[in-house]
Amino acid sequence: MIDKDMNSQDAVDFPRLIYGRYIYDNKINLEGRFSEKNVNGLLSMDYEIKIVDEFENSIGFANIILKDQSMIVGENPRMDSVALGY
């Protein structure tokens, strides 16, 4: 969030990747929202890539509650979810 100057919802929405989703899996699974430049960069370094659906829940999910003088939340678009605070 800090490096990219994102709010909590932008951070939760940001494209995700996961390496080795299953045991002995050496592929990088990328959500389909990564740029062609990112994909080609990984392929040029001989990584095995698997493109999954946009907002794929098998990549993982998160909710964020950022507490400052108020609560700012970000909820996950990859599954039914809600971020609550009180």
N, C-alpha and C positions, 0 to 999 in steps of 0.2 A: 504494500500500500504506500509506503514511504518513497521507495525508489521510483515508482511510476506515478506518484501524486494521485492516487486513486481514493475514491470514497469506498465505504464498505461494500456497497452493492456492485461497483465496478470490479472490485477484487474477487468477489464470489463468482461473478459472471465471466471473468477472464478465462480464455481457453486453457485447458488442462492437458497434461500428459502424464503418463505413468510408465515406468520401466519395470519389466518383469512382473506383470500382473499375476501370473501363476508361477509355481515352482518350475524351474528350468526354462522359463520363458525369457528369451533374450531380445524380444522386440520392444520398441518404443511405441506405445499406443498413443496416438494423437487425436484429439477432437478435431472434427472436420473444419473447424474455423481457423486453424493455423494457416498462415500465408504460404504461398507456393515457395517463396524465398526461404522460409524456415524449413519446410519439408526438404527442399533441394539441398540446403546446407547440411542437414543431417544425413541425407543419402550420400552426399559427396564425401562424408567421413565414414562411409561403409556401415552405417547403422541400418538395421532392419526396422522398417516402419510399417505400422498398421494404422490406417485411418479409420476411426470409428465415427459414429453419428455425432452431429453437433449436440452439445449438452448431454453427452452420454453419462448415465449414472454409474456405470461400471468403473469409471475413472476415479470416482470418489465424489464426495460432496461436503459442503460446509455451510454453516450459518455463522454470521458475525454479529456480535453486539459490542459496539464501541462506546464506552462510557466516558463522557466528558462532563460538561455542565448539563447535558441531556444525553439520552441514549439514541444512538444511530445504529440502525440494523441493516443487514443484508441477508436476504434469504435465498436459498438455493433453487435455481431454475431447473436443475437436473432431476428433481423428484418433488413430490408433495412435501412441503416443509413450511415452517414458519419460525421466525426468530422473535422471541418474546422477552421482554425485560420489565421489571417493575422496581 
